[in-house]
Each structure stands twice: as structure tokens, then as C-alpha cells.
């Protein structure tokens, strides 16, 4: 399937996985973005979440995160405003609202995440009209169709 004009929003879990393992589905998806098969976007809020989480790992630096975004042509939109989160409170896990708002406010076709507990479920999918929530592996399969 030709997804060249499709835009995917990347959750921190996908970016973290791509940084951690150059052989997995997340890294393959990032490569597809670099090769312009799809367009990738994330938010400054997601980048900050990623920076905060990588502090725990000594072999991944903030520079490596920044290089991943820049070298693979991943667009980073503005920080998600607190006011944008309010309508979602109580509907989904509070710490993940910024991901949904980021994907919806940027007009993405897909939200790509590895968070099966809070984002990859029927409840959240039913709230996100117009966006398909998938894993990197699922999106790669769609691209092969």
C-alpha cells in the first residue's frame, strides 16, 4: 500500500525502542520515515518524555535522541498545551493524554505506540476518530499490503 502521503505520530515508546534496538520493528519504521515511505511526526512533549526516560540508561544520550529525530526527518511539533489535555481527563490515562492530543492535533493518520495497556485498546481507539492506533509491526504490515 502506498502510504507516502500518510502521516504517523510516534509515541516515546517507539522512539525509545528504535534507539535501543536497531533490529526491531520500531527501527524499521524509523527507516521507512527516513526513506520517505511515510511521514513521521512527534511532539516536543514526547521528546521531553523520552529525554526524561533515557536518563536511566547510560549508553543513550540526549544527543543520540536528537540525532535520531534529525537524521530520520522526524518532524517535532510544538509542546502540547495543558488546556488541550483537559477534555481528555478521565477518559484515558492522564500521563498518555498528550500522545492522543499530539496525534489528533497534527492530523495524523496513524498513532504508532507500543503501549498496549493505555493506548492500544478498543476504548482509546473508539475515542480517536480518524486515527488508527497501531504498533510498528502492524503499520509495517499495512505498508506491505
Sine and cosine of phi, psi and omega as CSV:
sin_phi,cos_phi,sin_psi,cos_psi,sin_omega,cos_omega
0.00,0.00,0.70,-0.72,0.02,-1.00
-0.99,0.11,0.95,-0.32,-0.01,-1.00
-0.95,-0.31,0.26,0.96,-0.15,-0.99
-0.79,0.61,-0.57,0.82,-0.01,-1.00
-1.00,-0.04,-0.02,1.00,0.01,-1.00
-0.99,0.17,0.60,-0.80,-0.01,-1.00
-0.92,-0.39,0.73,-0.69,0.01,-1.00
-0.89,-0.46,0.67,-0.74,0.05,-1.00
-0.99,-0.15,0.78,-0.62,-0.07,-1.00
-0.98,-0.20,0.82,-0.57,0.08,-1.00
-0.98,0.20,0.34,-0.94,0.02,-1.00
-0.85,0.52,-0.56,0.83,-0.02,-1.00
-0.88,0.47,-0.59,0.81,0.00,-1.00
-0.95,0.30,-0.70,0.72,0.02,-1.00
-0.90,0.43,-0.67,0.74,0.03,-1.00
-0.87,0.49,-0.72,0.70,-0.01,-1.00
-0.89,0.46,-0.64,0.77,0.02,-1.00
-0.91,0.42,-0.60,0.80,0.05,-1.00
-0.93,0.36,-0.60,0.80,-0.10,-0.99
-0.98,0.18,-0.57,0.82,-0.08,-1.00
-0.68,-0.73,0.92,-0.38,0.02,-1.00
-0.98,0.20,0.16,0.99,-0.03,-1.00
-0.89,-0.46,-0.07,1.00,-0.08,-1.00
-1.00,-0.02,-0.02,-1.00,-0.01,-1.00
-0.90,0.43,-0.58,0.81,0.01,-1.00
-0.89,0.45,-0.69,0.72,0.02,-1.00
-0.91,0.41,-0.64,0.77,0.04,-1.00
-0.88,0.47,-0.62,0.78,0.04,-1.00
-0.91,0.41,-0.68,0.73,0.04,-1.00
-0.87,0.49,-0.64,0.77,0.05,-1.00
-0.89,0.46,-0.61,0.79,0.05,-1.00
-0.90,0.43,-0.56,0.83,0.06,-1.00
-0.94,0.35,-0.71,0.70,0.02,-1.00
-0.86,0.51,-0.62,0.78,-0.01,-1.00
-0.99,0.16,0.08,1.00,0.05,-1.00
0.89,0.46,0.49,0.87,0.11,-0.99
-0.98,0.22,-0.48,0.88,0.11,-0.99
-0.58,-0.81,0.19,-0.98,0.04,-1.00
-0.94,-0.33,0.73,-0.69,-0.04,-1.00
-0.94,-0.34,0.63,-0.77,0.02,-1.00
-0.60,-0.80,0.48,-0.88,0.14,-0.99
-0.55,-0.83,-0.05,-1.00,0.00,-1.00
-0.90,-0.44,0.32,-0.95,0.07,-1.00
-0.87,0.49,-0.53,0.85,0.04,-1.00
-0.89,0.45,-0.68,0.74,0.05,-1.00
-0.90,0.43,-0.67,0.74,0.01,-1.00
-0.87,0.48,-0.67,0.74,0.03,-1.00
-0.91,0.42,-0.63,0.77,0.07,-1.00
-0.87,0.49,-0.68,0.73,0.01,-1.00
-0.90,0.44,-0.72,0.69,0.04,-1.00
-0.84,0.54,-0.68,0.73,0.00,-1.00
-0.90,0.43,-0.57,0.82,-0.02,-1.00
-0.98,0.18,-0.48,0.88,-0.04,-1.00
-0.98,0.22,-0.23,0.97,0.05,-1.00
-0.83,0.56,-0.48,0.88,-0.02,-1.00
-0.94,0.33,-0.35,0.94,-0.04,-1.00
-0.94,-0.34,0.87,-0.49,-0.10,-1.00
-0.96,0.29,-0.42,0.91,-0.08,-1.00
-1.00,0.01,0.00,1.00,0.08,-1.00
-0.89,-0.46,0.88,-0.48,-0.03,-1.00
-0.98,-0.18,0.25,-0.97,0.09,-1.00
-0.89,0.45,-0.55,0.84,0.04,-1.00
-0.89,0.47,-0.64,0.77,0.01,-1.00
-0.90,0.43,-0.61,0.79,0.07,-1.00
-0.89,0.45,-0.76,0.65,-0.02,-1.00
-0.88,0.48,-0.66,0.75,0.03,-1.00
-0.89,0.46,-0.64,0.77,0.03,-1.00
-0.85,0.52,-0.71,0.70,-0.02,-1.00
-0.92,0.40,-0.75,0.67,-0.06,-1.00
-0.93,0.35,-0.75,0.66,-0.08,-1.00
-0.93,0.36,-0.30,0.95,-0.02,-1.00
-0.93,-0.38,0.25,0.97,0.09,-1.00
0.84,0.55,0.66,0.75,0.06,-1.00
-1.00,-0.02,0.88,-0.48,0.00,-1.00
-0.97,0.26,0.68,-0.73,0.04,-1.00
-0.91,-0.40,0.91,-0.41,0.02,-1.00
-0.99,0.11,0.10,-0.99,-0.04,-1.00
-0.86,0.52,0.26,-0.96,0.10,-0.99
-0.86,0.50,0.64,-0.77,0.03,-1.00
-0.97,0.26,0.81,-0.59,-0.03,-1.00
-0.97,0.25,0.63,-0.78,0.00,-1.00
-0.81,0.58,-0.61,0.80,-0.02,-1.00
-0.89,0.45,-0.51,0.86,0.00,-1.00
-0.94,0.34,-0.35,0.94,-0.05,-1.00
-0.99,0.14,-0.47,0.88,-0.15,-0.99
-0.81,0.59,-0.71,0.71,-0.03,-1.00
-0.89,0.45,-0.29,0.96,-0.05,-1.00
-1.00,-0.09,-0.20,0.98,-0.03,-1.00
-0.85,0.53,0.73,-0.68,-0.01,-1.00
1.00,0.07,-0.22,0.97,-0.01,-1.00
-1.00,-0.05,-0.60,0.80,0.05,-1.00
-0.65,-0.76,0.17,-0.99,-0.01,-1.00
-0.81,0.58,0.80,-0.60,-0.11,-0.99
-0.82,0.57,-0.65,0.76,-0.06,-1.00
-0.94,0.33,-0.22,0.98,-0.03,-1.00
-0.95,-0.31,-0.02,1.00,-0.02,-1.00
-0.86,0.52,-0.64,0.77,-0.04,-1.00
-0.86,0.51,-0.48,0.88,0.01,-1.00
-0.94,0.35,-0.73,0.69,0.03,-1.00
-0.89,0.46,-0.73,0.68,-0.01,-1.00
-0.88,0.47,-0.66,0.75,0.03,-1.00
-0.87,0.49,-0.72,0.69,0.00,-1.00
-0.91,0.42,-0.68,0.73,-0.05,-1.00
-0.95,0.30,-0.61,0.79,-0.05,-1.00
-0.97,0.25,-0.26,0.97,0.01,-1.00
-0.98,-0.20,0.07,1.00,0.06,-1.00
0.93,0.36,0.50,0.87,-0.01,-1.00
-0.95,0.31,0.47,-0.88,0.05,-1.00
-1.00,0.00,-0.52,0.85,-0.02,-1.00
-0.74,-0.67,0.61,-0.80,0.20,-0.98
-0.94,-0.34,0.87,-0.49,-0.06,-1.00
-0.96,-0.28,0.84,-0.54,-0.07,-1.00
-0.52,-0.85,0.31,-0.95,0.14,-0.99
-0.93,-0.36,0.08,1.00,-0.06,-1.00
-0.99,0.11,1.00,0.06,-0.04,-1.00
-0.95,0.31,-0.47,0.88,-0.06,-1.00
-0.96,0.28,-0.70,0.72,-0.15,-0.99
-0.95,-0.30,-0.40,0.92,-0.09,-1.00
-0.86,-0.51,-0.61,0.80,-0.05,-1.00
-1.00,0.02,0.93,0.38,0.02,-1.00
-0.53,-0.85,0.28,-0.96,-0.08,-1.00
-0.89,0.45,-0.59,0.81,-0.02,-1.00
-0.88,0.48,-0.78,0.62,-0.01,-1.00
-0.91,0.40,-0.66,0.75,0.00,-1.00
-0.86,0.51,-0.62,0.78,-0.01,-1.00
-0.92,0.38,-0.42,0.91,0.03,-1.00
-0.99,0.12,-0.30,0.95,-0.11,-0.99
-0.96,-0.28,0.96,0.27,0.00,-1.00
-0.91,0.42,0.72,-0.69,0.06,-1.00
1.00,0.03,-0.11,0.99,0.02,-1.00
-0.82,-0.57,0.72,-0.69,0.07,-1.00
-0.99,-0.15,0.80,-0.60,0.02,-1.00
-1.00,-0.10,0.85,-0.52,-0.11,-0.99
-0.64,-0.77,0.27,-0.96,0.16,-0.99
-1.00,0.05,0.27,-0.96,0.09,-1.00
-0.83,0.55,-0.67,0.75,-0.01,-1.00
-0.87,0.49,-0.67,0.74,0.01,-1.00
-0.91,0.41,-0.66,0.75,0.00,-1.00
-0.92,0.39,-0.63,0.77,0.05,-1.00
-0.88,0.48,-0.61,0.79,0.05,-1.00
-0.91,0.42,-0.66,0.75,0.04,-1.00
-0.88,0.47,-0.65,0.76,0.00,-1.00
-0.91,0.42,-0.50,0.87,-0.01,-1.00
-0.98,0.20,-0.30,0.95,-0.04,-1.00
-0.92,0.39,0.00,0.00,0.00,0.00
